[in-house]
Amino acid sequence: MNNDRMGRRSGRAGAGSHGGWAPNLTPRVALRIATLGGIVVTMLALLLVRLWFLQIIGGEAYTARAEGNHLRTVVIEAPRGNILDRNGQVLVANRPGKNIVATPSELPKKIRERVLGRLAKRLGTVNGRRISRADLLETVERAEQQGQPTAVLVENVPTPVMLYMAERWRDFPGVRLENTWVRTYPQGTLAAHVLGYTGKISAEQLKDYRARGYRGDEVVGIGGLEQQYEEYLRGTPGRVTYEVDASGEPRAQSNLPSVLPRQGNDVVTSIDMRVQRALEATLAKNAQEQGSGKAAGAAIDPRTGEVLAIASYPTFNPQVFVDRRPAQLRRLDNPRQPLFNRATLGTYPAGSTFKAITASAALRTGLITPYKQLDSPSDIELYGQTFRNYRRMSHGMISLPTALEVSSDTFFYQLGKEFFERPDSPLQTEARRFGFGKPTGIDLPSENTGVVPDPAWKKQAFKGPNFSDLDRSWLGGDTIQLSVGQGYFTTTPLQLAASYVPLANGGTWMTPSLGKDLVEPSGRVIRHLSQGRPTRNLEISEENLTGIREGLWLAANGGEGTSAAVFSGMPEQAKVAGKTGTAEKFGEPDHSWFVGYAPADNPQIVVAVIIENGGTGGSAAAPAVCSTIAAALKVDPDSCGSGGTVAH
């Protein structure tokens, strides 16, 4: 039976079988085999095409990507240029420092919270700031959203933190120490409002800076000369590329090309540190002793328009914005506004300092001649209103020089009446000719224009249902008030100083300038920044100029001069000519003004000072101007008197 089964099994193998059992090759089986073979061939063909594409077509791109996996490029920050005074003394410089930075692309979100949380815990408090995981995460995510290559987590880290991070960097993947340059201010608070400070590009500024070629994570100038001359100070960053191993550690041998950074150019300013220091010291002293603790001033060389000193009080130390200590930053946020530059942005009535411009307008239009006499009574009635002289003093018949000496209000009120009755607003025209009502053009990022009021201005200023047609009408009293620098007229201390430059130099108005020279790191001067700034000849006749100058001389030196108690003791080589001003502001004590120039016969400096709420011009502002001029002309400051309470 077993033999039969074996015989039957062998019979099913078919007569043609010689090597054992095999299936019958039916058409259906053949089709299946052919289909399977086709699929295999197709897959092999696709694989070959893909390999060809990867190696031939996309080879270069993938090679570059592979290289990128073991090459790292780091931007090397360039040091900013220095800022110097006119004598080469350093106002702003740099020192090397370290930042803790994160690279968002090397810090995947799956480990980001853990790494940054561990970093925050290890750092604790740095530079007075508590480091939190939430803050670090926000910084990294903001940089990622803005497309910035790196995010600075902690700036200017102290040495202990730097040493810790250098030793434990493997604990914080995607985070590293990065070299940086830190701004230093060796003179402390000196010229802080002029210099400005530096900081990171804000989200609002990002688009603008990127259009100018910035990556977006740089430190840039904020305010002052740092911002004004950013394009010259910023320098050119470098780049270094190095090999890293699988853990991201640089290889010992990494001989790859690099681009060295180039330091920014130095800006030499027109500031004279000695004069700047004297101006700031006297502003602080007089503002604290006689005013509200707020003051400002500017000193200009009338021969060139260069600003020798410009200051605002209270002030601040720009180093605060480098250290970023929260407690120090909070102290800047107070009602006295230490960050506010009163010299260029503060606007005030000019008071009697404006009488020199009123005199020029009256002489130019022929209302008076230098020695034509007008009465200076204690009171005068004009347009049905009584206008009083200061402290109701009467001076009798006087000419223009004497009117400036004693600062007669009623003398100038009469000129105001004559101006009002003319259709062409000659007083406002003269004020604008002397630079009021518009920016001076100084090389700083911003300044206020002040106001030269006229009928069109008043109509615009008092439009709307809250005001009547009478409110919007220009009245005789408006011009009368303008004639003594009151009413709606306002000016900045810088504008007032610039307005006296033509009186000092013979009639040429000059654009004030702070930048003097641009110097390469090699020391080569590549540009004179102060050259080419606009000037204009005011065409003041010699006779008219002499009359005004005589009045300003008498105001500071005459027997009845409003500031003679301050300036009469100055030596011959430093005699001052100038004008006091007591500016009234409704609801506040009077502001104290003085503006003048010296030496009177060959002016080298013009100085304007305001002491807010300091009283009469002779009591607070005049002594401050005298101290500044004494420093500039190198005379004994004890030559200055202490002023008095009568002068206005």
Buried (B, 14 or more C-beta within 10 A) or exposed (E): EEEEEEEEEEEEBEEEEEEEEEEEEEEEEEEEEEEEEEEEEEEEEEEEEEEEEEEEEEEEEEEEEEEEEEBBEBBBBBBBBBBBBBEEBBBBBBEEBBBBBBBBEEBEEEEBEEBBBBBBEBBEEBBEBEBBBEBBBEBBBEBBEBEBBBBBBBBBBEEEBBEBBEEEBEEBBBBBBBEBBBBBBEBEBBBBBBBBBBBBBEEEBBEEBBEEEBBBBBBBBBBBBBBBBBEBBBBEBBEBBBBBEEEBEEEEEEEEEEEEBBBBBBBBBBBBBBBBBBBBBBBBBBBBEBBBBBBBBBBBBBBBBBBBBBBBBBBBBBBBBBBBBEEBBEEBEEEEBBBBBBBBBBBBBBBBBBBBBBBBBBBBBEBBBBEEBBBBBBEBEBEEEEBBBBEEBEBEEBBBBBBBBBBBBBBBBBBBBBBBEEEEBBBBBBBEBBBBBEBBBBBBBEBBBBBBBBBEBBBEBBEEEEEEEEBBEBBBBBBBBBBBBBBBBBBBBBBBBBBBBBBBBBBBBBBBBBBBBBBBBEEEEEEEBBEEBEBEEBEBEEEBBEBBBBBBBBBBBBEBBBBBBBBBBBEEEBBBBBBBBBBBBEEEEBBBBBBBBBBBEEBBBBBBBBBBBBBBBBBBBBBBBBBBBBBBBEBEBEBBBEBBEBBB
